[in-house]
Amino acid sequence: MNIFRDKTAIVTGGASGIGKGLCEELGKYGAVVVVADLNEEEARNVAASLKASGGRAEAVKLDVTNEGDVRGLINETAAKRGKLDYIFNNAGIGIGGVVQDMDLDHWKRIVDVNQWGVVYGTLAAYKVMVKQGSGHIVNTASGAGLVSSPLLTAYSMTKHAVVGLSTGLRAEGAEQGVKVSVVCPGFIDTPIFDSTEYVNTSKEVTMSIVPPKLKAMSAVDCARATLRGVARNRGIIPVQAPAYILWWLNRLSPRIMDGQSRKMIRKYREAVREKRSGG
């Protein structure tokens, strides 16, 4: 896709998962990639790999919960490169479990990263891009930002917020020359499932409610689908068929989705009882 050639792109959370996939694909398409991540060592490894393959990349340590650092990176990149063409606000964390087991600190932590981190990146990039008269903001939400997601309620809340931010700003930015897209991946094979904090539960019990025939998409395939949607300037980019189907089903018949969510919770609670009884 020549649309990305010689363009400057910042990718937050670029050291692993979907972010790493985006960096790799953007590098292949000839973009200048800024790999931004809290894990500086892994960010450097990704940038080094891109450069070894003939790409152009640099690594930056970034904590997306620090507004000043996010704004500073965006402004410095635009000044250094002469323009900021793309920002992928992709960094995120997960917290799983039922709401009654979570305390306020859990909610604050996930909101700081998944919601405020995206807000900081979006607002700073939007100001730069409005001044330029061009640019594309791409925010990573989730299929959980399009439908209800029991056991991931806090995560889902932040992703619904990202969808709302992106779709609203898309309308505002259109006449300013700024494009805005939101990516809503389905079940993607990334390290987030291992790094997620499972409150008073476990990954194994939580994942037991996932349909056994549902296969995880690779992060690279997710990145490719994302960039195809970005190239076409899609407003909402559902990735993986289940995310797309559930989104439409939720819009057509919320009652069906509500029933399915209740079944998931019942299945989860049965799994918890079995685990606690040693079954």
C-alpha positions as CSV (number, residue, x, y, z in Angstrom):
1,M,0.0,0.0,0.0
2,N,1.8,3.0,-1.3
3,I,-0.3,5.3,0.8
4,F,2.1,4.7,3.8
5,R,5.3,5.1,1.9
6,D,7.6,7.8,3.3
7,K,4.9,8.7,5.9
8,T,5.7,9.3,9.5
9,A,3.8,7.1,12.0
10,I,3.9,6.9,15.8
11,V,2.7,3.6,17.3
12,T,2.1,3.4,21.0
13,G,2.4,0.0,22.6
14,G,4.6,-0.8,19.6
15,A,6.9,-3.4,21.3
16,S,4.4,-6.3,21.3
17,G,1.1,-7.7,20.1
18,I,-0.9,-5.7,17.6
19,G,1.4,-2.7,18.1
20,K,4.4,-4.7,17.0
21,G,2.5,-6.0,14.0
22,L,1.5,-2.5,13.0
23,C,5.2,-1.4,13.2
24,E,6.3,-4.3,11.1
25,E,3.7,-3.9,8.4
26,L,4.2,-0.1,8.3
27,G,7.9,-0.7,7.9
28,K,7.3,-3.0,5.0
29,Y,5.1,-0.4,3.3
30,G,7.9,2.2,3.6
31,A,6.8,4.3,6.5
32,V,9.1,6.0,9.0
33,V,8.0,4.3,12.2
34,V,8.4,5.6,15.8
35,V,8.1,2.5,18.1
36,A,6.8,3.9,21.4
37,D,6.4,1.7,24.4
38,L,7.0,1.6,28.2
39,N,9.2,-1.4,27.5
40,E,12.1,0.4,26.0
41,E,14.3,-2.7,25.5
42,E,11.6,-4.4,23.4
43,A,10.8,-1.2,21.5
44,R,14.5,-1.0,20.5
45,N,14.4,-4.7,19.4
46,V,11.4,-4.0,17.2
47,A,13.1,-0.9,15.7
48,A,16.4,-2.7,15.2
49,S,14.6,-5.5,13.4
50,L,12.8,-3.0,11.1
51,K,16.1,-1.3,10.2
52,A,17.8,-4.6,9.6
53,S,15.1,-5.3,7.0
54,G,15.7,-2.0,5.3
55,G,13.1,0.0,7.1
56,R,13.3,3.3,8.9
57,A,12.5,3.3,12.6
58,E,13.4,4.6,16.0
59,A,12.4,3.5,19.5
60,V,11.2,5.7,22.3
61,K,10.3,4.9,25.8
62,L,6.8,6.2,26.5
63,D,4.4,6.0,29.4
64,V,1.0,6.9,27.8
65,T,-0.4,7.8,31.2
66,N,2.0,10.8,31.3
67,E,0.3,13.6,29.2
68,G,3.4,15.7,29.0
69,D,5.5,12.9,27.6
70,V,2.9,11.9,25.1
71,R,2.5,15.5,23.9
72,G,6.2,16.0,23.8
73,L,6.8,12.9,21.6
74,I,4.1,14.0,19.2
75,N,5.4,17.6,18.9
76,E,9.0,16.5,18.7
77,T,8.3,14.0,16.0
78,A,6.3,16.4,13.9
79,A,9.1,19.0,14.2
80,K,11.8,16.5,13.5
81,R,10.1,14.9,10.5
82,G,8.3,18.1,9.3
83,K,5.0,16.4,9.6
84,L,3.1,13.7,11.5
85,D,1.0,11.6,9.1
86,Y,-0.3,8.9,11.4
87,I,-0.6,8.1,15.1
88,F,-1.8,4.7,16.3
89,N,-2.9,5.1,19.9
90,N,-2.6,1.4,20.5
91,A,-1.2,0.9,24.0
92,G,-3.6,-0.8,26.4
93,I,-4.0,-3.2,29.4
94,G,-6.6,-5.7,30.5
95,I,-8.3,-6.4,33.8
96,G,-10.6,-9.4,34.1
97,G,-13.0,-10.6,36.7
98,V,-16.5,-9.8,38.1
99,V,-17.1,-6.2,39.2
100,Q,-17.9,-7.1,42.8
101,D,-14.3,-8.3,43.2
102,M,-12.7,-5.2,41.8
103,D,-11.7,-2.1,43.8
104,L,-11.3,1.5,42.7
105,D,-7.6,1.1,42.0
106,H,-8.3,-1.4,39.3
107,W,-10.7,1.0,37.6
108,K,-8.3,3.9,37.9
109,R,-5.4,1.9,36.5
110,I,-7.2,0.7,33.4
111,V,-8.8,4.1,32.7
112,D,-5.4,5.8,33.0
113,V,-3.9,3.6,30.3
114,N,-6.8,2.7,28.0
115,Q,-8.8,5.8,28.1
116,W,-6.6,8.8,29.2
117,G,-3.7,7.4,27.2
118,V,-5.8,7.5,24.1
119,V,-7.2,10.9,24.9
120,Y,-3.7,12.4,25.4
121,G,-2.4,11.0,22.1
122,T,-5.5,12.0,20.2
123,L,-5.7,15.6,21.5
124,A,-2.0,16.3,20.9
125,A,-1.9,14.7,17.5
126,Y,-5.2,16.4,16.5
127,K,-3.8,19.9,17.2
128,V,-0.7,19.1,15.1
129,M,-2.8,17.7,12.3
130,V,-5.3,20.5,12.2
131,K,-2.4,22.9,11.8
132,Q,-1.0,20.8,9.0
133,G,-4.4,20.4,7.4
134,S,-3.8,16.6,7.1
135,G,-3.2,13.4,9.1
136,H,-4.9,10.3,10.4
137,I,-5.5,9.3,14.0
138,V,-6.1,5.6,14.5
139,N,-7.3,4.5,17.9
140,T,-7.3,0.8,19.0
141,A,-10.5,-0.1,20.8
142,S,-11.8,-3.7,20.8
143,G,-14.8,-5.8,19.9
144,A,-15.5,-5.2,23.6
145,G,-16.1,-1.6,22.7
146,L,-19.0,-2.5,20.4
147,V,-20.8,-5.1,22.5
148,S,-21.2,-5.9,26.2
149,S,-18.4,-7.9,27.7
150,P,-19.1,-9.5,31.0
151,L,-15.9,-10.4,33.0
152,L,-14.2,-7.5,31.2
153,T,-16.6,-4.7,32.2
154,A,-13.9,-2.2,33.1
155,Y,-11.9,-3.0,30.0
156,S,-15.1,-2.8,27.9
157,M,-16.0,0.6,29.4
158,T,-12.7,2.1,28.3
159,K,-13.0,0.6,24.9
160,H,-16.6,2.0,24.5
161,A,-15.2,5.4,25.4
162,V,-12.5,5.1,22.7
163,V,-15.1,4.3,20.1
164,G,-17.2,7.3,21.2
165,L,-14.2,9.6,21.1
166,S,-13.1,8.4,17.7
167,T,-16.5,8.5,16.0
168,G,-17.3,11.9,17.4
169,L,-13.9,13.4,16.5
170,R,-14.1,11.9,13.0
171,A,-17.0,14.1,12.2
172,E,-15.3,17.2,13.6
173,G,-12.0,16.5,11.9
174,A,-13.4,15.8,8.4
175,E,-13.6,19.5,7.4
176,Q,-10.1,20.1,9.0
177,G,-8.5,17.5,6.7
178,V,-7.9,15.1,9.6
179,K,-9.1,11.5,9.4
180,V,-10.0,9.4,12.5
181,S,-10.5,5.7,12.6
182,V,-11.2,3.3,15.5
183,V,-10.0,-0.4,15.3
184,C,-12.1,-3.0,17.0
185,P,-10.3,-6.3,17.0
186,G,-11.9,-9.6,18.0
187,F,-10.0,-12.5,19.5
188,I,-6.3,-11.8,18.7
189,D,-3.3,-13.8,19.8
190,T,-1.3,-11.3,21.8
191,P,0.5,-11.2,25.2
192,I,-2.3,-9.2,26.7
193,F,-4.0,-12.4,27.9
194,D,-0.9,-13.2,29.9
195,S,-0.3,-9.7,31.2
196,T,-4.0,-9.1,32.1
197,E,-4.7,-9.0,35.9
198,Y,-7.4,-11.5,36.7
199,V,-9.0,-10.3,40.0
200,N,-9.9,-13.2,42.3
201,T,-9.9,-15.6,39.3
202,S,-7.5,-16.9,36.7
203,K,-6.8,-16.8,33.0
204,E,-7.8,-20.4,32.6
205,V,-11.2,-20.0,34.2
206,T,-12.0,-16.7,32.5
207,M,-11.0,-18.1,29.0
208,S,-13.2,-21.2,29.6
209,I,-16.2,-19.2,28.5
210,V,-14.6,-18.6,25.0
211,P,-16.3,-20.8,22.4
212,P,-13.8,-23.7,21.7
213,K,-14.1,-23.3,17.9
214,L,-13.1,-19.6,18.0
215,K,-9.5,-19.4,16.8
216,A,-7.3,-16.4,17.7
217,M,-6.1,-14.3,14.8
218,S,-2.4,-13.5,14.7
219,A,-1.3,-10.0,15.6
220,V,0.3,-9.6,12.1
221,D,-3.0,-10.5,10.3
222,C,-4.8,-8.1,12.6
223,A,-2.3,-5.4,11.7
224,R,-2.7,-6.0,8.0
225,A,-6.5,-5.9,8.3
226,T,-6.2,-2.7,10.3
227,L,-4.0,-1.0,7.7
228,R,-6.3,-2.0,4.9
229,G,-9.2,-0.3,6.8
230,V,-7.0,2.8,7.5
231,A,-6.0,3.0,3.8
232,R,-9.7,3.0,2.9
233,N,-10.4,5.6,5.6
234,R,-13.0,3.4,7.4
235,G,-14.5,5.0,10.5
236,I,-14.9,1.8,12.4
237,I,-12.7,-1.2,11.6
238,P,-13.9,-4.5,13.1
239,V,-11.2,-7.1,12.8
240,Q,-12.0,-10.7,12.6
241,A,-15.5,-12.0,11.6
242,P,-16.9,-12.6,15.1
243,A,-16.3,-9.0,16.0
244,Y,-18.1,-7.8,12.9
245,I,-21.0,-10.3,13.4
246,L,-21.5,-9.6,17.1
247,W,-21.4,-5.8,16.4
248,W,-24.2,-6.1,13.8
249,L,-26.2,-8.6,15.9
250,N,-26.0,-6.2,18.9
251,R,-27.4,-3.4,16.8
252,L,-30.2,-5.5,15.3
253,S,-31.2,-7.4,18.4
254,P,-29.8,-6.2,21.8
255,R,-32.0,-8.7,23.6
256,I,-30.2,-11.7,22.0
257,M,-26.8,-10.3,23.0
258,D,-28.1,-9.6,26.5
259,G,-29.1,-13.3,26.7
260,Q,-25.8,-14.5,25.4
261,S,-23.9,-12.3,28.0
262,R,-26.0,-13.9,30.8
263,K,-25.2,-17.3,29.6
264,M,-21.5,-16.5,29.6
265,I,-21.7,-15.3,33.2
266,R,-23.5,-18.5,34.2
267,K,-20.9,-20.6,32.5
268,Y,-18.1,-18.7,34.2
269,R,-19.7,-19.1,37.7
270,E,-20.1,-22.8,37.1
271,A,-16.4,-23.0,36.1
272,V,-15.4,-21.1,39.3
273,R,-17.5,-23.5,41.5
274,E,-15.9,-26.5,39.8
275,K,-12.4,-25.1,40.4
276,R,-13.0,-24.3,44.0
277,S,-14.5,-27.7,44.6
278,G,-11.5,-29.4,43.0
279,G,-13.6,-30.7,40.1
